[in-house]
Amino acid sequence: MSWIKISQIAVSIILIIVILLQNRGAGLGSAFGGSGGVYLTKRGLEKKLFTATIVLAVLFFGLSLANLLA
């Protein structure tokens, strides 16, 4: 396997982990009638996870495009 495919697999696994670590119950409160807490700004670890998700998604897209062209 080439380094592009190995990198793509590694980035995809890390991307899955980062997505699963994010707050899963944020939008569920309004679905069951509860008002829930509204998060207006992301802070701390939540902001870092959000930024990491965007960076990893762009990196995964770039690796997929490179794999397609190679």
N, C-alpha and C positions, 0 to 999 in steps of 0.2 A: 504494500500500500504506500501511496505517496504521502508526503508530509501534509499536503492540503487536506486529504481525506482524514488523516489522524487528527489534525487541528480542528476540522469541522466536527468530528465526533466529540472531542474534548469540550469545545465551545458549546455544543448542544447540550451536553450533560450538565455543564455549569449553568447554562441558561435555564434549564428545567429546575435546578435546585434553587436558583435565585427567584424564579417566579413562584415556586411553592413556599418560599420563606416570607413572601409579602403578606400583608394583612388580607385574609380571605373573607372576613365577615363584614367588611365596610358597607357594602350595598345591600346586605341581607335584611337590615332592620326595617326599611320601608316596605319590603315585600310582605311582611307579616303584621303591618300596622303600627309598629313601633317607630318613634321618631329617630332614635339612635343618636349617636354623636356625629356631628358633621366636622370633617377634617378640612379646614380651609388651606392649611399649608402643611407640607411634609417637613418633618424635622428629624434630625439624628440618623439613626440606622435606617428608618423608612426612606429617607431621602437618598441615602447611599445605595440602597437596594434598587430604588427606582432608576437612578442614574446608571447603575451597573446593568440593569435590564436593557436599557436603551443602547448602551455601548455594546453589550454582548449580542443584541439582535442585529445591529448594524454590522458587527464583525462576522456574524454567522451568514448574513446576506452576502457580504463581500467574499467570504470563503466559498459560498455556494456558486457565486458568479465565476470565481476563479477556477473552481472545479469544472464548471460547465465549459469554459473556454480552453482549459488545458487539455 
